[in-house]
Amino acid sequence: MSDTRISIRYASEDLRERADALAAELNLSLAGEPAGTPLVLILDGHGLSLALTASDAPGPIQVDFVTGRLGYRQARINLRSEPLARAVGIKGSERPSVVDATAGLGRDGFVLASLGCQVTLLEREPVIAALLADGLERAARDADLAQTIARMHLVTGNARDWLSALDEASRPEVVYLDPMYPHRDKSALVKKEMRVFRALVGDDQDAPETLEAALAVAKRRVVVKRPARAEPLGARKPSHQIPGKTTRFDVYLTG
Ligand SMILES: C[S@@+](CC[C@H](N)C(=O)[O-])C[C@H]1O[C@@H](n2cnc3c(N)ncnc32)[C@H](O)[C@@H]1O
């Protein structure tokens, strides 16, 4: 049976073949009119995007490294002051290899790759991985971005399994985790991305176990992004914290 949460729609006949391939790969049916599923994956001339179908739904989300908020030029301006850079241990010419174990829409991974790190992106939700793959493909065609994108390697699968299967020689220096966290204030106006995301991936309840798997393999450190005032993940005390206004990074030194 195909996925009952999502169907796929394509904008023009020339995209049909790619839509069919994606439908087969992701086990999706073609969207009716109305879609008939709470979420719809849309393939058009701008690539792949994902939208909620409810009447009050926000617009679609898409991975856009070229013109989006994370566009290359923007990223470059902010990089030096990026707390994420400090959190993963970038200093001087040191550029640790990073496994981004909760890749999502790839923003943090992109920042790290922009800074010069080799980044393996792990994403277990195949639809999110498909959005990310599409964004990476488009960005790789942009001359300004090609080098950065070449440092990003996407793997679809569960980080816990993937990390546990690594042999000694493949252990990364750093594992980065940014799991979803439960909302305390349900009435808060949630950003559109979060609404779409939450409908698809829910809360990452198993994040403490993913942290344990990360701690077992990271050669230097594990970094966890948390809401500024949240408890440390799994109540595991970090070695130190890098505070921010709304979020902070908990750093676990393993080396
Ligand atoms: C909050 S989002 C990450 C956002 C990301 N840092 C960014 O900058 O776009 C969390 C993502 O991690 C994924 N995820 C959570 N646990 C995972 C695991 N054990 N293995 C792979 N992906 C996981 C979820 O499916 C979700 O897409």
The ligand as an SDF file (V2000), in Angstrom:
LIG
                    3D

 27 29  0  0  0  0  0  0  0  0999 V2000
   15.1910   19.4140   13.3310 C   0  0  0  0  0  0  0  0  0  0  0  0
   15.5360   18.4960   11.8750 S   0  0  0  0  0  0  0  0  0  0  0  0
   17.1970   18.9320   11.5150 C   0  0  0  0  0  0  0  0  0  0  0  0
   17.3680   20.2600   10.8130 C   0  0  0  0  0  0  0  0  0  0  0  0
   18.7550   20.4690   10.2670 C   0  0  0  0  0  0  0  0  0  0  0  0
   19.7430   20.6130   11.3160 N   0  0  0  0  0  0  0  0  0  0  0  0
   18.8100   21.6430    9.3390 C   0  0  0  0  0  0  0  0  0  0  0  0
   19.6820   22.5170    9.5640 O   0  0  0  0  0  0  0  0  0  0  0  0
   18.0350   21.6960    8.3570 O   0  0  0  0  0  0  0  0  0  0  0  0
   15.7230   16.8400   12.4120 C   0  0  0  0  0  0  0  0  0  0  0  0
   15.8420   15.8410   11.2740 C   0  0  0  0  0  0  0  0  0  0  0  0
   16.5930   14.7200   11.7270 O   0  0  0  0  0  0  0  0  0  0  0  0
   16.0320   13.5410   11.2190 C   0  0  0  0  0  0  0  0  0  0  0  0
   16.4250   12.4730   12.1550 N   0  0  0  0  0  0  0  0  0  0  0  0
   16.1290   12.3760   13.4760 C   0  0  0  0  0  0  0  0  0  0  0  0
   16.6720   11.2820   14.0230 N   0  0  0  0  0  0  0  0  0  0  0  0
   17.3510   10.6620   13.0220 C   0  0  0  0  0  0  0  0  0  0  0  0
   18.1390    9.4660   12.9520 C   0  0  0  0  0  0  0  0  0  0  0  0
   18.3010    8.6840   14.0330 N   0  0  0  0  0  0  0  0  0  0  0  0
   18.6870    9.1300   11.7740 N   0  0  0  0  0  0  0  0  0  0  0  0
   18.5140    9.9150   10.6860 C   0  0  0  0  0  0  0  0  0  0  0  0
   17.7760   11.0480   10.6710 N   0  0  0  0  0  0  0  0  0  0  0  0
   17.2070   11.4250   11.8270 C   0  0  0  0  0  0  0  0  0  0  0  0
   14.5460   13.8080   11.1960 C   0  0  0  0  0  0  0  0  0  0  0  0
   13.8860   12.9500   10.2620 O   0  0  0  0  0  0  0  0  0  0  0  0
   14.5060   15.2730   10.7780 C   0  0  0  0  0  0  0  0  0  0  0  0
   14.4550   15.4010    9.3850 O   0  0  0  0  0  0  0  0  0  0  0  0
  1  2  1  0
  2  3  1  0
  2 10  1  0
  3  4  1  0
  4  5  1  0
  5  6  1  0
  5  7  1  0
  7  8  2  0
  7  9  1  0
 10 11  1  0
 11 12  1  0
 11 26  1  0
 12 13  1  0
 13 14  1  0
 13 24  1  0
 14 15  1  0
 14 23  1  0
 15 16  2  0
 16 17  1  0
 17 18  1  0
 17 23  2  0
 18 19  1  0
 18 20  2  0
 20 21  1  0
 21 22  2  0
 22 23  1  0
 24 25  1  0
 24 26  1  0
 26 27  1  0
M  CHG  2   2   1   9  -1
M  END
$$$$
